[in-house]
């Protein structure tokens, strides 16, 4: 098995266990959402992706986002803030701003 594949599987299982521990999901649900998150991040690294997530108030939001460097504005400076591993940041191409959502709330992607 290649190192890249092992790394991907490790990331999926780590994320799934995080969902089980923090959100009380079953392992089956957690694995499904973890795979969605990994696929979303891979797709956003190269293009604009339409995806859906559940907001804090319970409504479903449709978003168009990307992480591709050629499609995002340059970020200057270094941040002293710690990274939060429970949220996914993305560049919202409709609002032209950086946004985030809870990884456990990812609903679907197209």
QUIMO-V981607 format. One record per run of one state. SS is the DSSP state (hx for helix, st for strand, lp for the rest). FROM is the first residue (numbers start at 1). TO is the last residue. If there is no record, write none. Layout:
SS,FROM,TO
SS,FROM,TO
This chain:
lp,1,2
hx,3,23
lp,24,26
hx,27,44
lp,45,48
st,49,54
lp,55,59
st,60,66
lp,67,86
st,87,92
lp,93,96
st,97,102
hx,103,105
st,106,109
lp,110,110
